[in-house]
Amino acid sequence: MSIETKSRAELGWMREASRATAEIVALMIQAAQPGTQLIELDRLARSEIDKRHATSSFLGYKPGGLPPYPAVVCLSLNDVVVHGIPDATRLQEGDILSLDFAVSMRGYHGDMARTIPIGPISPERQALIDVTRAALDVAVQTVLPTKRIGDIGHAVQTFVEERGFQVVRDFVGHGIGRRMHEDPQVPNYGAPNRLPRIRFGTTLALEPMVNAGTWEVEVMPDRWTVRTQDRRDSAHFEDTVALIEDGPEVLTRL
């Protein structure tokens, strides 16, 4: 496993793609209200991608023999961990919705995810969102030249489990750049002081996925949608992060 570092020019292009990603996610979050159909959010994202002359990173993506992904955004409700396919389902007050989205510009990708409440939600669901968001911040703060990739996962797992939740093992963060998924893989669990050392110019998509119950998941018959095995809730936060001389820079925050 290796880490491909990016030049100053490449980081500039990744900032452009990441900003477009964040802008479109912000618009989808505004539109995600009770009664909104999931497919409407996908249509909105497609329109905004076209306005920016960007390219969807997700549409048609087919890793490892999977069928091509049919949408530009992954929309995962409640107990769906990741890769939910937008359909005619209408959002309901009390739901939690994870939006996972990426675009490329000038051949470089930006990737991010957010979990949001749909209207008022239960305290339990709010706590899950809050812990997952904070776990992403913990991951970002660990992107330092004194650290290794394994230190990120160890910090996230420790933070999450101390608060009574579990991190998903089957899906992890990753390097990002010219390809949406590059080395290294970035687990949200494991021992410290292992895996490659983080270097200046490293660009990572950090993405804690946190479950209210067991960390175990189940892939649905469509081969994309992933749900928690116990059907309890899940939350997902992700940012594209670069290590620059001043420290970790989050590229997907406006």
Order of alpha helices (4+ residues) and beta strands (2+ residues): alpha-alpha-beta-beta-beta-beta-beta-alpha-alpha-beta-beta-beta-beta-beta-beta-beta-beta-beta-beta
